[in-house]
Each structure stands twice: as structure tokens, then as C-alpha cells.
């Protein structure tokens, strides 16, 4: 299939209980934060943990980006 694009990034990783917190510094794009909460057997607990982090870090004031880094790169 070939290579569409190459992304160069530096990632810092933290853990809070069942949530991985990624801070990515992406070349030509900027800095991004991603929360990845493991659901496991208790979806309600995972949702509460995720919402707690969103609120505690005041992340609601920033737009959510649902695209991949490669999709965000200028043509």
C-alpha cells in the first residue's frame, strides 16, 4: 500500500488510575493532550474517572479534535 505520511512526535505519558494521559509534541502541528481511559468491567466508573479528569484539567474550554495527526497536516 505504501506510506502516506510520516508523523514525528515526542510523547510524555502519565497514568491516573485507569487513564493514560498522553502529551504529544507533534512536528509542524503543535502540542496535544489525549486521555485514554480503560473501561474494563465497570463502564460507569470509567466514565466518571474520565469526566473527573476533563473537569479537573479544565479541558472543556478546548476544542476536541477527532482527526488523526496525519489528517491535520496541511496538504
C-alpha positions in Angstrom: 0.0 0.0 0.0 2.9 2.4 0.7 3.5 5.2 3.2 1.0 8.1 3.1 2.8 10.3 5.6 5.3 10.2 8.5 4.5 11.8 11.8 7.3 12.9 14.1 6.3 13.4 17.7 7.6 13.4 21.2 5.3 11.8 23.8 5.1 12.1 27.5 3.0 9.6 29.3 1.3 9.8 32.7 -1.1 7.5 34.4 -4.0 8.4 36.7 -5.7 5.2 38.0 -7.2 3.6 34.8 -6.4 6.6 32.5 -3.4 7.1 30.3 -2.6 10.8 29.8 -0.6 11.4 26.7 1.0 14.8 25.9 2.3 14.8 22.3 4.5 17.4 20.8 3.9 16.9 17.0 6.3 18.4 14.5 4.5 21.1 12.3 1.3 20.7 14.3 1.9 21.7 18.0 1.1 20.1 21.3 -1.8 17.8 22.0 -3.3 16.1 25.1 -5.1 12.7 24.9 -6.9 10.9 27.6 -7.3 7.1 27.2 -9.5 5.6 30.0 -9.7 1.8 30.2 -13.3 0.7 30.6 -12.8 -2.8 32.0 -15.8 -4.3 33.6 -17.3 -1.0 35.0 -18.2 1.4 32.3 -19.8 3.9 34.8 -16.7 4.1 36.9 -14.6 4.7 33.8 -16.9 7.4 32.6 -16.8 9.1 36.0 -13.0 9.0 36.0 -12.8 10.4 32.5 -15.2 13.2 33.3 -13.3 13.9 36.6 -10.1 14.4 34.6 -11.8 16.6 32.0 -13.2 18.8 34.7 -10.0 18.8 36.9 -7.8 19.8 34.0 -10.3 22.3 32.6 -10.3 20.6 29.3 -13.8 21.6 28.3 -12.5 25.0 27.2 -10.5 23.5 24.4 -12.0 22.0 21.2 -12.0 18.3 20.8 -10.1 17.0 17.8 -11.3 13.7 16.4 -8.9 13.6 13.4 -5.5 11.8 13.2 -2.3 13.8 13.2 -1.8 12.9 9.5 -5.3 14.3 8.7 -4.4 17.6 10.4 -1.2 18.2 8.4 -1.5 20.8 5.6 -1.6 19.4 2.1 
